Amino acid sequence: MNAIITTIDDTEELTVIGETMRPLLTNEMGSSVEIYDTAGNEGMGPPPHHHAWSETYVILEGAIDLVIGDDGPHRLSTGMAAHAPAGTTHAYTIAADGTRFLTILSTGNGHAFFRQMDAEVSMPPDVADIVRVAGEHGITIGG
């Protein structure tokens, strides 16, 4: 197996529900995890949802308010991390302009979902479009 080395400057920029996501590692690249440099402004973030992969968030700058299952919201700020297990309903709202964090997914090919969201869901988002694209990737919106 070959090493996978990327830089933020060499990645595509995806816009997903108002957030910028830059894939650093993906399953398509041969990685067993997917890592995204995620950035956004206050009020942005996904609705409650669940999927077959786990997600970990590492806050680099700013803050998010995170709910996992019935737990939260929890304010995560710079230097904090949280993990949402696979199959658990979760959501976050960006709490400060200029927030930047890593989104780390276990195997599940979230990249295909994020790429399709970028291509097919514009701002302001149509909830029906989000539900449709999510459903095509095994993601359930809501609890």
N, C-alpha and C positions, 0 to 999 in steps of 0.2 A: 504494500500500500504506500502511496506517495503522500507526502505532507501537503496540507492545504494551507496556503498563506495568501491572505487578502489584505487590502488596505481600504479604508473608508472612501478614499478618493477614486477607487477603481470599481465601486459598486453602483448598481442602479438605484435610483431614488423612487420609491413607491409612495403614493399618497393614499392612505387608508383612513377613511372617515375623519379627514382633517389632520391626521398625523403624518409625519414623514418617517418612513421606515427604510433603512438601508441595510440590506442583507450582507453580513460579514461572512457567515458560514450557512450553508443550506444542505439539505439531504441531496439535492441535485448535484452539488459539488462533491459529494462523497462523504460528507460529515454525518456523524450519528446524532448530532444536535444541530439546531438552527439558532443563530445569534443575529439579532437585529439591533442596530443603533436606531433608537426611536426618539422622536422629538415632537413637541407640540406645545400649544398654548392653553391657558386656563379654559376649562369647560369641555375640552376635547376628551375623547375616550370611547371605548366600545360599550354597547349595552350589555346587560347580563347575558352570559352565554356559557355553553360548555362544549367540550370536544374530547377526542380520544387521546390527546397529548397533554402533558403537563406544561406549565409555564412558570418561569422564574423571572422576576423583575429586579434589576439592580439600578438604583437611582444614582445617576452621575451628577446631575444638577437639577435643582428645583424640587418639586414634590408631586405626588399623586395620592388620591384617596382611594384605597383598595378595599373591596368587599370580596370575601371568599366564602361561599356557602352562606350561612347565617352569621358569620363572624365579620364584624366591621361596621362602619368603615374605619380603616386604620390609615393614618397619615404617614406615608413613607417619604422621607426627605433624603437629601444627599448622604450617601454612604450606607443607606439601609437597603435590605433585600427582603423579598418575600417569595413564597412558592405556592402555586395553585395546583393541586394534584389533578391528574387526568380525570375527566368525568365530573369534576366539581364546578358548579356554577360560580362564575366570578365576573367582576367588572371593575373598572377604575375610571376615575375622572381626574384629569390633569388639574392640579391645584394652583399652578403658578405659570405665568408666561415664561417661555424659554426653557421649559423642563426638558431634560434629556435623560434617557435611561436605556439600559440593555434589556431586551426581551429575549429570553432563552427558551426554546421549545425542545421537548424531547422528540424523538422520531415521530413524524406524522405528516410531513410535507406541507407545513403551513405556508411555505413559499408560493405554492400554486394558488392557494386561497388569497394571499395578499396581492399577488400579481393580478388575479382576476378582479379583486375589489378595486385596485388602481385603474384597471381598464374599463370597468363597467359601472362603478358607483361614483357619481360626482357630488360635489358639495353645492347646496346642502343635500345631504343624502336622503334618498327615498327609502323608507323603512322596508317596503316591499322588495326593493332591489337587494338590500342587505340580507333579508331573510332568504331570498332566492339563491344568491351566491353562496351564502353560508350553508344552506341545505345541500348544495351540490358538492360540498366538501365535508359532509358529515358533522357540521356544526349546528347546534340548536340554539336559537336566540330565545332568551327568557329562561325561566327555571325549569 
